[in-house]
Amino acid sequence: MKNTPLVSQYEIERNREIAENIGRLNNGKNLKYYIESYGCQMNEHDAEKLGGMLINMGYTATEDKNEADIIIFNTCCVREHAELRVFGNIGALKKLKDERPDVIIAVCGCMMQQKSVAEHLYKRYPFVNIVFGTHDIHNFPTFVENALCGDRTLITRNIDGEIPEGLPIRRSGSFSTHVIIMYGCNNFCTYCIVPYVRGRERSRDPQAIIDEVKAVVAQGYTEVTLLGQNVNSYRSSDGQVNFPKLLKMVSEVDGLKRLRFMTSHPKDLSDELIEAMATTNKVCHHIHLPVQSGSNRILKLMNRVYTREKYLETVEKLRSKVKDIEITTDIIVGFPTETDEDFKDTLSLVEQVGYSAAYTFMYSPRKGTRAAEMDDQIPQEVKKQRLKELNDLEASILQKNNLKFIGMKGEVLVEGCDKREGNTMAFGKLSNFKMVYFPGSEDLIGKYLNVEVTDTHHNSLIGKMIEE
């Protein structure tokens, strides 16, 4: 992997100074910002960076866009539905902008990294002040400064992008957080727009990752999820640290209790990584392993670079080496030319693997991808029927598989509380990502507790607290 340059320190410092200058001007004004994010965890983490910069500019977060002085839509272009929602929500702001002309409206993220889409939005909605793509998030204070001076910004650089280190982050939650280890993707699956909007793979320096993990642990976070479009491809610029080695290095951080990661590409899941999962005690026994289809013919058309047989072999290795591991996945139905026989192959694979969760989608053509140009696009009604059949099968498998957990004891990280049938129930995940509900109160949130599973309820488990 090439040695990807960092965004220049001058550029980072210049934007930090701009943010601080805006913050001084905004002091005492009680200004607020609102961010609406779509899509994956990478987008959510980008929103945390935007929040960190906005705090430096003197803004505080609000959940009500109508009282915000800056409104940001952080977009996703993986599926058509998300794009349509963005256009609808932006259009709905015209009335607010007419009433409050000083409100700054910004649109960023993956959608805006597509030059034609960004230019269309910029022209269609002249009341939008700022439009920028995924590679310019560190320049956001400059764009806000321009907006405050009455200038509009449209910038979408068609580059792989550098790595912006040292940006402020307003992290959500108080005990679990994300740390990005790499950006971009080199796989070019034929249905996927990500490599075109996030750029080619760029891995962060391992020491920068470790330093960030140490920093979040010092802030009180005990569970960290390492993020990347394909974490299995992580490799330091000198080639000395691959992903299994990085897992072991990060797990040595004092105070860290749990280490998760996503997403893994099946073609790059090595025996070394499986061994690291089995022997590194802080690494959670869960893996998200998108299969996308159970048909070898469709997998080849998707450019997934593995077969059904290879995928199942990897699943078998994981289960033989990593105790109690649970596997989740992504599946697309209705890919171009998918036949009933291809779809049956997917159903049979789902039955054979027995996923603990499957995130299922109807194929959505993305302009600029090879699959969008393929013949024999599947009718929407066929896609809907196949999605329903797949979801019904996964639901039945999940309920059966959950029965095996009854009587099992394990440690959960308590994430919150809920009311169920008049009772207050705490809930949290086991290491293997299974959610357990048990009688408890809000003062347990953020704590690690031992529970015993006593029953199941739809997709989740029911349990009770036990003594250590």
Protein Blocks (a to p, Z undefined) as FASTA:
>chain_A
ZZdddddfklmmmmmmmmmmmmmmmgonlpacddddehjfklmmmmmmmmmmmmmnopac
dfbfklpcbdcddddfkbmklmmmmmmmmmmmmmmmmmmmmbccddedjklmpmklmmmm
mmmmmmbmbdcdfklmmmmmmmmmmmmnopacdddddbebiadehiacddehjkbccddf
becjfklpakbcklmmnopaddddfklmmmmmmmmmmnopabdcdddfblmlgccfkopa
cfklmmmmmmmpghiabdcdddddfklmcfklmmmmmmmmklccbddddekiacfklmmm
nonopafklmmmmmmmmmmmmghiacdddddehiehiafklmmmmmmmmmmnopabdcdd
dddddehiaklmpghiacfklmmmmmmmmmmmmmmmmmmmmmmmgopacddddfbdcdee
hiacdddddfkopacdddddfklgopacddddfbdehjbccdddddZZ
